[in-house]
Amino acid sequence: MYCIIWFMEIIPDRQQFVSFPFFKLDPVWRRLSDSERQRGKTEFREVAESYRDRMINLPYSLVGVRGDADFFFWRVSYRLDDFEEMTARLLNTGLGKYLSQPYSYLSMTRRSIYVEEHQHEGQEGNRLQIVPGLNKYVFVYPFIKTRAWYALDKKTRQEAMTEHIAVGHKYQSVKINTTYSYGLDDQEFVLAFESDKPEDFLDLVMELRESKASAYTLKDTPTFTGIRHSLEDVLNLLDKNAVDRVQSSATSR
C-alpha cells in the first residue's frame, strides 16, 4: 500500500529542493456530473505521474483531519522550476480549476551544523538526500526559532541541540526529515516526521517541549497530519462515492 513509485535518480552530494503544496477543494466540484469529475481526476493524476522521472511526489490525504485543506504533496526535486511547471499544469486540469492552495512550503536539504561530521550519512541532520514515503503517516509543520537563539554562543546551542537530538533517538518508530527555508520562504525550517504510530509522535513532541531548545521556538504551526495513499485513492476521497472505491481498491490488492 505504501510502495514508492518514481524514477528520479538520486545524485550523491547534491542538495535537493523540497516542496509541500496543500490543496483545498471547492465544494462546487462535487456537484459536477460523475463523468466530468472522473475526467478531471484522470487529467490531474496523469499530469502528476508524468513527473515521476524528475521528482519524488508523494500524496497525502487530510480529509477528516483538517478543515482548511484536503490533501497535499511531498515533492523532492533537483530543479526548483519543476515545482512551478508541475503546479501550473495541475491547476489547469478539470480538477485543478476547483482547487486553491491555502498553504505551500518550500525548502532545501543541507547538512546540520549540530550533527558531527563523522556520524553516519543516513543519520538525520547529516543527509543531503531524503527518500520519504515508507510510513503511513507524516506530520508536517513550518518551524521558526527566536532571535534570542541565534544570539547564544555556539557551545550553548550545541548542548541544547545534542539534548534535543537524543530525545528524538529514543523514538525509533519516528523518522525526522529536516529541511531548510532560510531566504527561500517565510519559515526557517520545514519539519516532516514519518511514522506508522501517531501515538509515538505525540509522546515525542510532548517530551521535546521540556527540552532546552524548545524555549527558543517562535512558531511551529500549523501542523498537518497526512495519511499516505496512492494518488488515485487520495483523489477518490474527494468524491461522494469515495469510501466504496477506496475499500474496493484495497480489497483487490
Buried (B, 14 or more C-beta within 10 A) or exposed (E): EEEEEBEBEEEEEEBBBBBBBBBBBEEEBEEBEEEEBBBBBBBBBEBBEEBEEBBBBBBBBBBEBBEEBBBBBBBBBBEEEBBEEBBEBBBEBBBBEBBEEEBBBBBBBBBBEBBEEEEEEEEBBBBBBBBBBEBBBBBBBBBBBEEEBEEEEEEEBBBBBBBBBEBBEEBEEBBBBBBBBEEBBEBBBBBBBBBEBBEBBEBBBEBBEEBBBBEBBEBBEBEBBBBBBBBBBBBBBBBEEBEEBBEEBEEEE
